[in-house]
Structures are given as structure tokens and as C-alpha cells.
Amino acid sequence: VHRDIKPANVMIDPAKRAIKVTDFGIASVTNACRTRTGMVLGTPSFMSPEQLAGRRLDGRSDLYSVGVMLFQLLTGSLPHTSDSVARLMNQIVNEPAPDVRTLRPDLPEALANVVALALEKRPEVRYADGGQLASDLRAVAELMGSRAVASS
């Protein structure tokens, strides 16, 4: 579990068609989310509800963070924002993320469904592993590619 998946920790090498995750400093912390003094580790905007609640983490927490990144890539905005860290944390834990189509109505429903599942509050409902998420993203890409070909 990385615990700090965010754009600054993901490097893309287009020439090699490779993606690298960097900065595993927080991943080595044994407590799921906090130091002994109670300080939150990670970047709150990209943290999963269970991480903010101090619950036990598994890979699904990082998949939530990937969902936040997908939302941001598709809309240019974060799903939850606030001037107050406490309010932001409350939103992430308690308020559903908006449908990406509220900001980008041109996106297909299938893609919105992938993002929504990645941003599911309950980890047991979220994608179980990255392979499932990647498979769904590939299927949406194929669907979008076939639509682009059909419309030209």
C-alpha cells in the first residue's frame, strides 16, 4: 500500500509507454494513516475515506486515490475541495463524489461508472484490485475508440 498516490508521485515515460510510481516514504509506515502524534500522513485530497478514518488499509485505498487522479485528469478539478482541511476530510469520508459528467457531459456513461466505482466510499464495493480497474479502463478506451471511428 503506497498511501500517497497523487499526480506528483506518478511519472510517465511516453517513449517507453511506462508509468512509474515514486515516493514510497509513507508506504513504510506501519500505522495506516497517522504518526504517533496523530498527524495525518499523505495528501488529504487524494486520501481514501478509510485512510482518513485511520482504519486498516489495503490496495483498494490506493485505487481510491487513482480514482481521484482520474477525476482530476478528466475534469481539471478534484472531486472534493474546501478551504478547510477538516471540511475537506469530512467531505471525502461522508459525501459522494460528483459524477464526472456534471463537469464533462461529453464523457460516456461507461467511463463515469469506472470513476464512480473507483471513488466508492466503501472499500468492499470499490475495485478489488488494479487489474479490474485497468481492464474496465481498457474496455472503455475500446468503446470510445470504436465510437470515434464510427463518427468519422
DSSP file with accessible surface (Angstrom, degrees, kcal/mol):
  #  RESIDUE AA STRUCTURE BP1 BP2  ACC     N-H-->O    O-->H-N    N-H-->O    O-->H-N    TCO  KAPPA ALPHA  PHI   PSI    X-CA   Y-CA   Z-CA
    1    1 A V              0   0   70      0, 0.0    58,-0.1     0, 0.0    56,-0.0   0.000 360.0 360.0 360.0 122.8    0.0    0.0    0.0
    2    2 A H        -     0   0    8     57,-0.1    25,-0.2     1,-0.1    24,-0.1   0.900 360.0-162.5 -77.2 -44.6    1.6    3.3   -1.2
    3    3 A R  S    S+     0   0   27     23,-0.1    40,-0.2    24,-0.1    -1,-0.1   0.380  74.8  60.2  77.6  -3.5   -0.6    5.6    0.9
    4    4 A D        +     0   0   11     38,-0.1     2,-0.5    19,-0.1     5,-0.1  -0.131  59.7 160.4-147.9  48.6    0.2    8.7   -1.2
    5    5 A I        +     0   0   14     41,-0.2    38,-0.1     3,-0.1    64,-0.1  -0.608  23.3 133.6 -71.9 122.0   -0.9    8.2   -4.8
    6    6 A K  S >  S-     0   0   46     -2,-0.5     3,-1.9     1,-0.1     4,-0.2  -0.955  70.6 -89.7-161.2 164.8   -1.2   11.6   -6.4
    7    7 A P  G >  S+     0   0   58      0, 0.0     3,-1.7     0, 0.0    -1,-0.1   0.864 121.9  58.7 -54.2 -37.1    0.0   13.2   -9.7
    8    8 A A  G 3  S+     0   0   67      1,-0.3    -3,-0.1    -3,-0.0     3,-0.0   0.715 106.9  49.2 -66.9 -18.0    3.3   14.3   -8.2
    9    9 A N  G <  S+     0   0   10     -3,-1.9    13,-3.0    -5,-0.1     2,-0.5   0.225  97.4  79.4-105.4  12.3    4.2   10.7   -7.4
   10   10 A V  E <   -A   21   0A  28     -3,-1.7     2,-0.4    11,-0.2    11,-0.2  -0.977  60.7-168.5-123.8 118.3    3.3    9.3  -10.8
   11   11 A M  E     -A   20   0A  92      9,-3.2     9,-3.1    -2,-0.5     2,-0.5  -0.889   4.9-156.6-108.7 136.3    5.9    9.6  -13.6
   12   12 A I  E     -A   19   0A 119     -2,-0.4     7,-0.2     7,-0.2     3,-0.1  -0.945   9.2-167.9-116.0 131.8    5.0    8.9  -17.2
   13   13 A D  E  >> -A   18   0A  60      5,-3.1     5,-2.1    -2,-0.5     4,-0.7  -0.886   5.9-175.9-114.9  92.7    7.6    8.0  -19.9
   14   14 A P  T >45S+     0   0  102      0, 0.0     3,-0.5     0, 0.0    -1,-0.1   0.860  80.1  59.8 -60.8 -34.2    5.7    8.2  -23.2
   15   15 A A  T 345S+     0   0   95      1,-0.3    -2,-0.0    -3,-0.1    -3,-0.0   0.881 117.4  31.2 -61.7 -38.1    8.6    7.0  -25.2
   16   16 A K  T 345S-     0   0  164     -3,-0.5    -1,-0.3     2,-0.1     3,-0.1   0.412 105.2-127.0 -96.8  -1.4    8.7    3.7  -23.3
   17   17 A R  T <<5 +     0   0  234     -4,-0.7     2,-0.3    -3,-0.5    -2,-0.1   0.923  64.4 141.2  52.0  47.7    4.9    3.7  -22.7
   18   18 A A  E   < -A   13   0A  28     -5,-2.1    -5,-3.1     2,-0.0     2,-0.4  -0.920  43.2-159.2-125.2 147.3    5.8    3.2  -19.0
   19   19 A I  E     -A   12   0A 117     -2,-0.3     2,-0.4    -7,-0.2    -7,-0.2  -0.991  11.5-167.8-123.5 132.4    4.3    4.6  -15.8
   20   20 A K  E     -A   11   0A 138     -9,-3.1    -9,-3.2    -2,-0.4     2,-0.5  -0.973  13.2-145.4-122.9 135.2    6.4    4.7  -12.5
   21   21 A V  E     -A   10   0A  59     -2,-0.4   -11,-0.2   -11,-0.2     2,-0.2  -0.854  27.1-173.0 -95.9 132.3    5.1    5.3   -9.0
   22   22 A T        +     0   0   50    -13,-3.0   -13,-0.0    -2,-0.5   -14,-0.0  -0.639  44.6  50.0-118.2 176.4    7.6    7.2   -6.9
   23   23 A D        +     0   0   85     -2,-0.2     3,-0.4     1,-0.1     4,-0.2   0.989  44.1 175.2  59.1  76.8    8.0    8.3   -3.3
   24   24 A F     >  +     0   0  119      1,-0.2     4,-0.9     2,-0.1    -1,-0.1   0.132  43.0 116.5 -94.3  21.1    7.3    5.3   -1.1
   25   25 A G  T  4 S+     0   0   45      1,-0.2     3,-0.5     2,-0.2    -1,-0.2   0.888  79.4  40.8 -58.6 -42.0    8.2    7.1    2.1
   26   26 A I  T >4 S+     0   0   28     -3,-0.4     3,-2.1     1,-0.2    -1,-0.2   0.818 101.4  72.4 -78.3 -26.9    4.8    6.8    3.6
   27   27 A A  T 34 S+     0   0   26      1,-0.3    -1,-0.2    -4,-0.2    -2,-0.2   0.814  91.5  58.6 -59.8 -27.1    4.3    3.2    2.5
   28   28 A S  T 3< S+     0   0   96     -4,-0.9     2,-0.4    -3,-0.5    -1,-0.3   0.604  79.6 104.6 -81.2  -8.0    6.8    2.0    5.0
   29   29 A V    <   -     0   0   43     -3,-2.1     6,-0.0    -4,-0.2    -3,-0.0  -0.571  61.5-154.0 -74.1 127.3    4.8    3.5    7.9
   30   30 A T  S    S+     0   0  139     -2,-0.4     2,-0.3     3,-0.0    -1,-0.2   0.867  73.9  80.1 -75.5 -35.6    3.1    0.6    9.7
   31   31 A N  S    S-     0   0   80      3,-0.1    -2,-0.1     1,-0.1    23,-0.0  -0.577  89.5-123.9 -72.0 135.9    0.2    2.6   11.1
   32   32 A A  S    S-     0   0   10     -2,-0.3    -1,-0.1    22,-0.2    23,-0.1   0.774  86.1 -14.0 -54.5 -33.5   -2.4    3.0    8.3
   33   33 A C  S    S+     0   0    1      1,-0.2     8,-2.1    21,-0.2     2,-0.3   0.593 114.7  59.9-147.4 -21.6   -2.6    6.8    8.3
   34   34 A R  B     -B   40   0B  76      6,-0.2    -1,-0.2    20,-0.1     6,-0.2  -0.861  60.5-129.2-129.0 153.7   -1.2    8.5   11.3
   35   35 A T    >   -     0   0   44      4,-1.6     3,-1.9    -2,-0.3    -2,-0.1  -0.310  49.9 -89.6 -81.9 179.8    2.0    9.0   13.2
   36   36 A R  T 3  S+     0   0  256      1,-0.3    -1,-0.1     2,-0.1    -2,-0.0   0.799 129.8  55.1 -64.3 -25.0    2.2    8.5   16.9
   37   37 A T  T 3  S-     0   0  124      2,-0.1    -1,-0.3     1,-0.0    -3,-0.0   0.460 120.5-108.3 -87.5   0.7    1.3   12.2   17.4
   38   38 A G    <   +     0   0   37     -3,-1.9     2,-0.2     1,-0.3    -2,-0.1   0.530  65.7 153.4  88.7   5.8   -1.8   11.8   15.3
   39   39 A M        -     0   0  123      1,-0.1    -4,-1.6    -5,-0.0    -1,-0.3  -0.498  47.4-118.2 -72.6 133.6   -0.5   13.8   12.4
   40   40 A V  B     -B   34   0B  42     -2,-0.2     2,-0.5    -6,-0.2    -6,-0.2  -0.544  24.8-150.4 -73.4 132.5   -2.1   12.8    9.0
   41   41 A L        +     0   0   33     -8,-2.1     2,-0.2    -2,-0.3    -1,-0.0  -0.909  56.6  28.2-104.9 133.4    0.4   11.4    6.5
   42   42 A G  S    S-     0   0   25     -2,-0.5   -38,-0.1   -38,-0.1     3,-0.1  -0.654 100.0 -54.4 116.1-175.8   -0.3   11.9    2.8
   43   43 A T    >>  -     0   0   37    -40,-0.2     3,-2.0    -2,-0.2     4,-0.6  -0.909  45.2-147.4-105.7 109.6   -2.1   14.4    0.7
   44   44 A P  G >4 S+     0   0   35      0, 0.0     3,-1.4     0, 0.0    -1,-0.1   0.823  92.0  60.7 -51.4 -40.6   -5.7   14.8    2.0
   45   45 A S  G 34 S+     0   0   30      1,-0.3    35,-0.2    -3,-0.1   -39,-0.0   0.787 113.5  37.9 -59.0 -26.5   -7.3   15.5   -1.4
   46   46 A F  G <4 S+     0   0   18     -3,-2.0    -1,-0.3     2,-0.1     2,-0.2   0.387  93.3 111.5-105.5   1.2   -6.2   12.1   -2.7
   47   47 A M    <<  -     0   0    2     -3,-1.4    15,-0.1    -4,-0.6   -43,-0.1  -0.526  67.3-118.9 -81.7 145.6   -6.7   10.1    0.5
   48   48 A S     >  -     0   0    0     -2,-0.2     4,-2.4     1,-0.1     5,-0.2  -0.354  25.1-111.4 -75.6 158.2   -9.3    7.4    0.8
   49   49 A P  H  > S+     0   0    4      0, 0.0     4,-1.9     0, 0.0     6,-0.2   0.909 119.3  51.1 -56.5 -40.9  -12.1    7.6    3.3
   50   50 A E  H  4>S+     0   0    4     71,-0.2     5,-2.4     1,-0.2     4,-0.3   0.844 108.1  52.0 -69.0 -30.2  -10.7    4.7    5.3
   51   51 A Q  H >45S+     0   0    1      1,-0.2     3,-1.2     2,-0.2    -1,-0.2   0.940 110.5  47.6 -69.2 -43.7   -7.3    6.3    5.4
   52   52 A L  H 3<5S+     0   0    6     -4,-2.4    -2,-0.2     1,-0.3    -1,-0.2   0.832 110.3  53.4 -65.1 -30.2   -8.7    9.5    6.8
   53   53 A A  T 3<5S-     0   0   48     -4,-1.9    -1,-0.3    -5,-0.2    -2,-0.2   0.497 113.8-119.1 -83.1  -3.8  -10.7    7.5    9.3
   54   54 A G  T < 5 +     0   0   31     -3,-1.2   -22,-0.2    -4,-0.3    -3,-0.2   0.719  63.1 147.0  75.3  19.5   -7.5    5.7   10.5
   55   55 A R      < -     0   0  120     -5,-2.4    -1,-0.2    -6,-0.2     2,-0.1  -0.374  59.9 -74.8 -83.4 168.9   -8.8    2.3    9.5
   56   56 A R        -     0   0  232     -2,-0.1     2,-0.3     1,-0.1    -1,-0.1  -0.364  55.0-145.2 -63.2 137.1   -6.7   -0.6    8.2
   57   57 A L        +     0   0   17     -3,-0.1     2,-0.2    -2,-0.1    -1,-0.1  -0.763  24.0 168.5-109.3 151.8   -5.7   -0.1    4.6
   58   58 A D    >>  -     0   0   60     -2,-0.3     3,-2.0     0, 0.0     4,-0.7  -0.770  59.7 -68.9-139.6-169.9   -5.2   -2.4    1.7
   59   59 A G  H 3> S+     0   0   41      1,-0.3     4,-1.7    -2,-0.2     3,-0.3   0.736 121.8  72.3 -59.4 -23.0   -4.6   -1.8   -2.1
   60   60 A R  H 3> S+     0   0   65      1,-0.2     4,-1.6     2,-0.2    -1,-0.3   0.809  89.8  61.3 -64.8 -25.4   -8.2   -0.6   -2.5
   61   61 A S  H <> S+     0   0    0     -3,-2.0     4,-1.6     1,-0.2    -1,-0.2   0.932 104.6  47.1 -64.8 -43.7   -7.2    2.6   -0.7
   62   62 A D  H  X S+     0   0   24     -4,-0.7     4,-2.1    -3,-0.3    -2,-0.2   0.855 107.1  58.0 -65.6 -32.7   -4.6    3.4   -3.4
   63   63 A L  H  X S+     0   0   17     -4,-1.7     4,-2.2     2,-0.2    -1,-0.2   0.859 101.8  54.9 -67.5 -32.6   -7.3    2.6   -6.0
   64   64 A Y  H  X S+     0   0    1     -4,-1.6     4,-2.0     2,-0.2    -1,-0.2   0.943 107.5  50.1 -60.4 -45.5   -9.5    5.3   -4.5
   65   65 A S  H  X S+     0   0    1     -4,-1.6     4,-2.2     1,-0.2    -2,-0.2   0.879 107.8  52.5 -61.8 -38.1   -6.5    7.7   -4.9
   66   66 A V  H  X S+     0   0   43     -4,-2.1     4,-2.8     1,-0.2    -1,-0.2   0.907 106.4  54.7 -63.0 -38.5   -6.2    6.6   -8.6
   67   67 A G  H  X S+     0   0    0     -4,-2.2     4,-2.6    51,-0.3    -2,-0.2   0.902 106.2  50.7 -60.8 -40.2   -9.9    7.4   -8.9
   68   68 A V  H  X S+     0   0    1     -4,-2.0     4,-2.6     2,-0.2    -1,-0.2   0.931 110.8  49.3 -62.9 -43.2   -9.3   10.9   -7.6
   69   69 A M  H  X S+     0   0   27     -4,-2.2     4,-2.9     2,-0.2    -2,-0.2   0.914 110.7  49.7 -62.4 -43.2   -6.5   11.3  -10.2
   70   70 A L  H  X S+     0   0   29     -4,-2.8     4,-2.4     2,-0.2     5,-0.2   0.932 110.5  50.4 -60.2 -45.7   -8.8   10.0  -13.0
   71   71 A F  H  X S+     0   0    0     -4,-2.6     4,-2.0     1,-0.2     6,-0.5   0.940 113.3  46.0 -56.8 -46.3  -11.5   12.5  -11.9
   72   72 A Q  H  X S+     0   0   60     -4,-2.6     4,-2.7     1,-0.2    -2,-0.2   0.905 111.7  50.8 -67.1 -40.9   -8.9   15.3  -12.0
   73   73 A L  H  < S+     0   0  136     -4,-2.9    -1,-0.2     1,-0.2    -2,-0.2   0.882 115.9  42.4 -62.3 -38.4   -7.5   14.3  -15.3
   74   74 A L  H  < S+     0   0   34     -4,-2.4    -1,-0.2    -5,-0.2    -2,-0.2   0.773 130.8  21.0 -80.5 -27.5  -11.0   14.2  -16.9
   75   75 A T  H  < S-     0   0   26     -4,-2.0    -3,-0.2     2,-0.3    -2,-0.2   0.605  90.3-123.7-118.4 -19.0  -12.4   17.3  -15.4
   76   76 A G  S  < S+     0   0   64     -4,-2.7     2,-0.3    -5,-0.3    -4,-0.2   0.544  84.9  87.2  80.1   6.0   -9.5   19.6  -14.3
   77   77 A S  S    S-     0   0   52     -6,-0.5    -2,-0.3    -5,-0.1    -1,-0.3  -0.921  79.6-113.5-133.2 159.9  -11.0   19.6  -10.8
   78   78 A L        -     0   0   38     -2,-0.3     3,-0.1     1,-0.1    -9,-0.1  -0.642  27.5-123.7 -86.7 151.7  -10.8   17.5   -7.7
   79   79 A P  S    S+     0   0   12      0, 0.0     2,-0.4     0, 0.0    -1,-0.1   0.836  99.0  30.5 -66.1 -29.8  -14.0   15.6   -6.6
   80   80 A H  S    S+     0   0   11    -35,-0.2     2,-0.3    17,-0.1     8,-0.1  -0.996  71.7 169.3-131.0 133.0  -13.9   17.3   -3.2
   81   81 A T        +     0   0   91     -2,-0.4     2,-0.3    -3,-0.1     3,-0.0  -0.988   3.8 153.9-141.4 150.2  -12.5   20.7   -2.4
   82   82 A S        -     0   0   45     -2,-0.3     6,-0.0     1,-0.1    -2,-0.0  -0.947  46.0-128.1-167.0 153.0  -12.5   23.1    0.6
   83   83 A D  S    S+     0   0  180     -2,-0.3     2,-0.5     1,-0.0     3,-0.1   0.658  98.5  69.1 -75.8 -17.3  -10.5   25.9    2.2
   84   84 A S  S  > S-     0   0   55      1,-0.1     4,-2.6    -3,-0.0     5,-0.2  -0.896  71.1-152.1-107.5 127.8  -10.6   23.9    5.4
   85   85 A V  H  > S+     0   0   89     -2,-0.5     4,-2.8     1,-0.2     5,-0.2   0.911 100.8  53.0 -62.6 -39.6   -8.7   20.6    5.8
   86   86 A A  H  > S+     0   0   71      2,-0.2     4,-2.2     1,-0.2    -1,-0.2   0.930 111.2  45.3 -62.6 -43.9  -11.3   19.5    8.4
   87   87 A R  H  > S+     0   0   96      2,-0.2     4,-2.5     1,-0.2    -1,-0.2   0.916 112.4  52.1 -65.8 -42.0  -14.2   20.2    6.0
   88   88 A L  H  X S+     0   0   13     -4,-2.6     4,-2.5     2,-0.2    -2,-0.2   0.942 110.1  48.3 -59.3 -46.5  -12.3   18.5    3.1
   89   89 A M  H  X S+     0   0   38     -4,-2.8     4,-2.2     1,-0.2    -1,-0.2   0.907 110.5  51.7 -63.0 -39.5  -11.7   15.4    5.2
   90   90 A N  H  X S+     0   0   73     -4,-2.2     4,-2.7    -5,-0.2     5,-0.4   0.914 109.6  50.0 -63.2 -41.9  -15.4   15.3    6.2
   91   91 A Q  H  X S+     0   0   21     -4,-2.5     4,-2.7     2,-0.2    -2,-0.2   0.935 110.5  49.1 -60.8 -47.4  -16.4   15.6    2.5
   92   92 A I  H  < S+     0   0    1     -4,-2.5    -1,-0.2     1,-0.2    -2,-0.2   0.908 117.6  40.6 -61.6 -41.3  -14.2   12.7    1.5
   93   93 A V  H  < S+     0   0   46     -4,-2.2    -1,-0.2    -5,-0.2    -2,-0.2   0.885 132.6  18.4 -74.8 -36.2  -15.4   10.5    4.3
   94   94 A N  H  < S+     0   0  102     -4,-2.7    -3,-0.2    -5,-0.2    -2,-0.2   0.697 106.1  71.7-115.1 -24.3  -19.1   11.4    4.1
   95   95 A E  S  < S-     0   0   66     -4,-2.7    -1,-0.1    -5,-0.4     2,-0.0  -0.845  75.9-119.2-106.5 133.7  -20.1   13.0    0.8
   96   96 A P        -     0   0  109      0, 0.0    24,-0.1     0, 0.0     3,-0.1  -0.344  33.5-109.2 -64.9 146.0  -20.3   11.1   -2.5
   97   97 A A        -     0   0   26     22,-0.3   -17,-0.1    19,-0.1     3,-0.1  -0.471  40.9-103.7 -68.8 145.3  -18.1   12.4   -5.3
   98   98 A P        -     0   0   53      0, 0.0     2,-0.2     0, 0.0    -1,-0.1  -0.342  39.4 -95.4 -67.8 154.7  -19.9   14.1   -8.1
   99   99 A D    >   -     0   0   61      1,-0.1     3,-2.2    -3,-0.1     4,-0.5  -0.521  30.5-129.2 -64.8 133.0  -20.5   12.3  -11.4
  100  100 A V  G >> S+     0   0    3      1,-0.3     4,-2.0    -2,-0.2     3,-1.3   0.801 105.7  68.9 -58.0 -24.1  -17.7   13.4  -13.7
  101  101 A R  G 34 S+     0   0   74      1,-0.3    -1,-0.3     2,-0.2     6,-0.0   0.652  82.1  71.3 -74.4 -10.9  -20.4   14.2  -16.3
  102  102 A T  G <4 S+     0   0   96     -3,-2.2    -1,-0.3     1,-0.2    -2,-0.2   0.831 115.2  26.3 -68.6 -28.0  -21.6   17.1  -14.2
  103  103 A L  T <4 S+     0   0   87     -3,-1.3    -2,-0.2    -4,-0.5    -1,-0.2   0.661 138.2  29.5-101.8 -25.9  -18.3   18.8  -15.3
  104  104 A R    ><  +     0   0   83     -4,-2.0     3,-2.0    -5,-0.2    -1,-0.2  -0.662  62.3 173.6-135.5  78.5  -17.8   16.9  -18.6
  105  105 A P  T 3  S+     0   0  107      0, 0.0    -4,-0.1     0, 0.0    -1,-0.1   0.711  75.1  70.0 -62.6 -15.4  -21.2   15.9  -20.0
  106  106 A D  T 3  S+     0   0  112     -3,-0.1    -5,-0.1     2,-0.1    -2,-0.0   0.621  76.3 102.9 -77.3 -10.6  -19.5   14.7  -23.2
  107  107 A L  S <  S-     0   0   10     -3,-2.0    -3,-0.0    -7,-0.1     2,-0.0  -0.468  80.5-107.2 -75.2 143.9  -17.9   11.7  -21.3
  108  108 A P     >  -     0   0   12      0, 0.0     4,-2.0     0, 0.0     3,-0.5  -0.336  20.3-121.1 -70.1 151.5  -19.5    8.3  -21.8
  109  109 A E  H  > S+     0   0  117      1,-0.2     4,-2.7     2,-0.2     5,-0.2   0.869 111.6  61.4 -58.1 -37.1  -21.5    6.8  -19.0
  110  110 A A  H  > S+     0   0   34      1,-0.2     4,-1.7     2,-0.2    -1,-0.2   0.901 106.2  45.4 -59.9 -39.9  -19.2    3.7  -19.0
  111  111 A L  H  > S+     0   0   14     -3,-0.5     4,-2.4     2,-0.2    -1,-0.2   0.919 111.1  52.4 -70.5 -40.9  -16.2    6.0  -18.1
  112  112 A A  H  X S+     0   0    3     -4,-2.0     4,-2.7     1,-0.2    -2,-0.2   0.896 108.1  52.8 -60.4 -37.5  -18.3    7.8  -15.5
  113  113 A N  H  X S+     0   0   84     -4,-2.7     4,-2.3     2,-0.2    -1,-0.2   0.883 107.3  50.9 -66.7 -38.1  -19.2    4.4  -14.0
  114  114 A V  H  X S+     0   0    6     -4,-1.7     4,-2.3     2,-0.2    -2,-0.2   0.948 112.9  45.6 -62.9 -47.4  -15.5    3.4  -13.8
  115  115 A V  H  X S+     0   0    3     -4,-2.4     4,-1.9     1,-0.2    -2,-0.2   0.931 112.4  51.5 -62.7 -43.7  -14.6    6.6  -12.0
  116  116 A A  H  < S+     0   0   56     -4,-2.7    -1,-0.2     1,-0.2    -2,-0.2   0.904 110.0  48.8 -61.5 -40.2  -17.6    6.3   -9.6
  117  117 A L  H >< S+     0   0   57     -4,-2.3     3,-1.2     1,-0.2    10,-0.3   0.904 110.4  50.7 -68.3 -37.7  -16.6    2.8   -8.7
  118  118 A A  H 3< S+     0   0    0     -4,-2.3   -51,-0.3     1,-0.2    -1,-0.2   0.839 113.0  47.4 -66.0 -30.8  -13.0    3.8   -8.0
  119  119 A L  T 3< S+     0   0    8     -4,-1.9   -22,-0.3    -5,-0.2    -1,-0.2   0.255  80.2 137.6 -95.9  14.3  -14.3    6.6   -5.8
  120  120 A E    <   -     0   0   45     -3,-1.2     6,-0.1     1,-0.1    -3,-0.1  -0.339  53.0-140.3 -60.9 133.3  -16.8    4.4   -3.9
  121  121 A K  S    S+     0   0   37      1,-0.1   -71,-0.2   -73,-0.1    -1,-0.1   0.875  86.7  68.9 -64.1 -39.0  -16.6    5.3   -0.2
  122  122 A R  S >> S-     0   0  130      1,-0.2     3,-1.9   -73,-0.1     4,-1.6  -0.740  72.7-152.8 -89.0 116.4  -16.9    1.7    0.9
  123  123 A P  T 34 S+     0   0   15      0, 0.0    -1,-0.2     0, 0.0    -3,-0.1   0.837  93.8  62.6 -58.5 -30.2  -13.7   -0.3    0.1
  124  124 A E  T 34 S+     0   0  131      1,-0.2     4,-0.1    -3,-0.1    -3,-0.0   0.713 109.3  41.4 -70.1 -16.1  -15.6   -3.6   -0.1
  125  125 A V  T <4 S+     0   0   57     -3,-1.9    -1,-0.2     2,-0.1     3,-0.1   0.724 101.3  87.4 -97.5 -27.1  -17.6   -2.1   -3.0
  126  126 A R  S  < S-     0   0    7     -4,-1.6    -8,-0.2     1,-0.2    -9,-0.1  -0.072 102.8 -60.8 -63.9 169.6  -14.7   -0.4   -4.8
  127  127 A Y        -     0   0    7    -10,-0.3    -1,-0.2     1,-0.1   -64,-0.1  -0.270  44.9-143.6 -51.3 136.4  -12.5   -2.2   -7.3
  128  128 A A  S    S-     0   0   59      1,-0.2     2,-0.3    -3,-0.1    -1,-0.1   0.796  75.6   0.0 -77.0 -30.0  -10.8   -5.2   -5.5
  129  129 A D  S >> S-     0   0   78    -69,-0.1     4,-1.5   -70,-0.1     3,-0.6  -0.982  72.8-104.5-155.6 165.1   -7.6   -4.8   -7.4
  130  130 A G  H 3> S+     0   0   37     -2,-0.3     4,-3.0     1,-0.2     5,-0.2   0.785 113.3  65.0 -64.0 -28.1   -5.8   -2.7  -10.0
  131  131 A G  H 3> S+     0   0   47      2,-0.2     4,-2.4     1,-0.2    -1,-0.2   0.902 102.3  48.2 -62.6 -40.6   -6.2   -5.4  -12.7
  132  132 A Q  H <> S+     0   0   89     -3,-0.6     4,-2.2     2,-0.2    -1,-0.2   0.920 113.0  47.7 -65.1 -44.2  -10.0   -5.0  -12.6
  133  133 A L  H  X S+     0   0    8     -4,-1.5     4,-2.5     2,-0.2    -2,-0.2   0.942 113.0  48.3 -61.7 -47.0   -9.7   -1.2  -12.8
  134  134 A A  H  X S+     0   0   31     -4,-3.0     4,-2.6     1,-0.2    -2,-0.2   0.907 110.0  52.6 -61.4 -41.5   -7.3   -1.5  -15.7
  135  135 A S  H  X S+     0   0   66     -4,-2.4     4,-2.2    -5,-0.2    -1,-0.2   0.925 110.7  46.9 -60.9 -44.7   -9.5   -4.0  -17.5
  136  136 A D  H  X S+     0   0   63     -4,-2.2     4,-2.3     2,-0.2    -1,-0.2   0.892 111.5  51.3 -66.1 -38.0  -12.5   -1.7  -17.3
  137  137 A L  H  X S+     0   0   52     -4,-2.5     4,-2.6     2,-0.2    -2,-0.2   0.906 109.6  50.3 -65.9 -38.8  -10.5    1.3  -18.5
  138  138 A R  H  X S+     0   0  156     -4,-2.6     4,-2.5     2,-0.2    -2,-0.2   0.914 109.8  50.8 -63.3 -42.3   -9.3   -0.7  -21.5
  139  139 A A  H  X S+     0   0   53     -4,-2.2     4,-2.3     2,-0.2    -2,-0.2   0.919 111.5  47.5 -62.3 -41.5  -12.9   -1.7  -22.3
  140  140 A V  H  X S+     0   0   10     -4,-2.3     4,-3.0     2,-0.2     5,-0.2   0.916 110.6  52.2 -66.5 -41.0  -14.0    2.0  -22.1
  141  141 A A  H  X S+     0   0   61     -4,-2.6     4,-2.7     2,-0.2    -2,-0.2   0.914 110.3  48.2 -61.2 -42.2  -11.0    3.0  -24.3
  142  142 A E  H  X S+     0   0  142     -4,-2.5     4,-2.5     2,-0.2    -1,-0.2   0.923 112.2  49.2 -63.1 -43.5  -12.0    0.4  -26.9
  143  143 A L  H  X S+     0   0   62     -4,-2.3     4,-1.9     1,-0.2    -2,-0.2   0.932 113.5  45.8 -60.6 -46.2  -15.6    1.6  -26.8
  144  144 A M  H  X S+     0   0   76     -4,-3.0     4,-2.2     1,-0.2    -1,-0.2   0.884 111.9  52.4 -66.2 -38.1  -14.5    5.3  -27.2
  145  145 A G  H  X S+     0   0   36     -4,-2.7     4,-2.1    -5,-0.2    -2,-0.2   0.914 109.3  48.4 -64.5 -41.3  -12.1    4.3  -30.0
  146  146 A S  H  X S+     0   0   69     -4,-2.5     4,-2.2     1,-0.2    -1,-0.2   0.870 110.9  51.3 -69.7 -31.7  -14.9    2.5  -31.9
  147  147 A R  H  X S+     0   0  133     -4,-1.9     4,-1.9     2,-0.2    -1,-0.2   0.901 109.0  50.9 -68.4 -40.6  -17.2    5.5  -31.4
  148  148 A A  H  X S+     0   0   58     -4,-2.2     4,-0.7     2,-0.2    -2,-0.2   0.910 112.5  46.1 -64.3 -40.3  -14.6    7.8  -32.8
  149  149 A V  H >< S+     0   0  108     -4,-2.1     3,-0.8     1,-0.2    -2,-0.2   0.922 112.3  51.0 -67.3 -41.9  -14.1    5.6  -35.9
  150  150 A A  H 3< S+     0   0   85     -4,-2.2    -1,-0.2     1,-0.2    -2,-0.2   0.839 110.0  49.7 -66.8 -32.1  -17.8    5.3  -36.4
  151  151 A S  H 3<        0   0  103     -4,-1.9    -1,-0.2    -5,-0.1    -2,-0.2   0.590 360.0 360.0 -85.2  -9.1  -18.4    9.1  -36.3
  152  152 A S    <<        0   0  128     -3,-0.8    -3,-0.0    -4,-0.7    -4,-0.0  -0.249 360.0 360.0 -96.8 360.0  -15.6    9.9  -38.8
